[in-house]
């Protein structure tokens, strides 16, 4: 499961022990740090998905080229490779 599909709640986290819920700067700083972490997870998941897609596309291209060479026979393969 990618980080983007994890259970991410829009509800702010409760204040840390010793902190009051009425202290707005702490709540906003915590929400900002959490949003930044979520954004980083989404970007990281997207990057990994693109790398995986590129790898799969490369494998597909190689397999298709190999299949065409097998269909064409040895003489055609020699002409294509030279």
PEHU-V232500 format. One record per backbone hydrogen bond with DSSP energy under -0.5 kcal/mol. NH is the residue of the N-H (numbers start at 1). CO is the residue of the C=O. E is the energy in kcal/mol with one decimal. If there is no record, write none. Layout:
nh->NH co->CO e->E
nh->NH co->CO e->E
This chain:
nh->5 co->2 e->-1.6
nh->6 co->3 e->-1.0
nh->8 co->6 e->-1.1
nh->9 co->7 e->-0.6
nh->19 co->16 e->-2.4
nh->23 co->20 e->-1.3
nh->24 co->22 e->-1.1
nh->27 co->23 e->-1.5
nh->28 co->24 e->-2.7
nh->29 co->25 e->-2.4
nh->30 co->26 e->-2.5
nh->31 co->27 e->-2.4
nh->32 co->28 e->-2.6
nh->33 co->29 e->-2.3
nh->34 co->30 e->-2.3
nh->35 co->31 e->-2.6
nh->36 co->32 e->-2.3
nh->37 co->33 e->-2.1
nh->38 co->34 e->-2.2
nh->39 co->35 e->-2.7
nh->40 co->36 e->-2.3
nh->41 co->37 e->-2.0
nh->42 co->38 e->-2.3
nh->43 co->39 e->-2.6
nh->44 co->40 e->-2.5
nh->45 co->41 e->-2.4
nh->46 co->42 e->-2.4
nh->47 co->43 e->-2.4
nh->48 co->44 e->-2.3
nh->49 co->45 e->-2.3
nh->50 co->46 e->-2.1
nh->51 co->47 e->-2.2
nh->52 co->48 e->-2.5
nh->53 co->49 e->-2.4
nh->54 co->50 e->-2.3
nh->55 co->51 e->-2.2
nh->56 co->52 e->-2.5
nh->57 co->53 e->-2.4
nh->58 co->54 e->-2.1
nh->59 co->55 e->-2.2
nh->60 co->56 e->-2.3
nh->61 co->57 e->-2.4
nh->62 co->58 e->-2.2
nh->63 co->59 e->-2.4
nh->64 co->60 e->-2.6
nh->65 co->61 e->-2.3
nh->66 co->62 e->-2.5
nh->67 co->63 e->-2.4
nh->68 co->64 e->-2.3
nh->69 co->65 e->-2.2
nh->70 co->66 e->-2.3
nh->71 co->67 e->-2.1
nh->72 co->68 e->-2.4
nh->73 co->69 e->-1.4
nh->77 co->73 e->-2.0
nh->78 co->74 e->-2.3
nh->79 co->75 e->-2.1
nh->80 co->76 e->-2.4
nh->81 co->77 e->-2.2
nh->82 co->78 e->-1.4
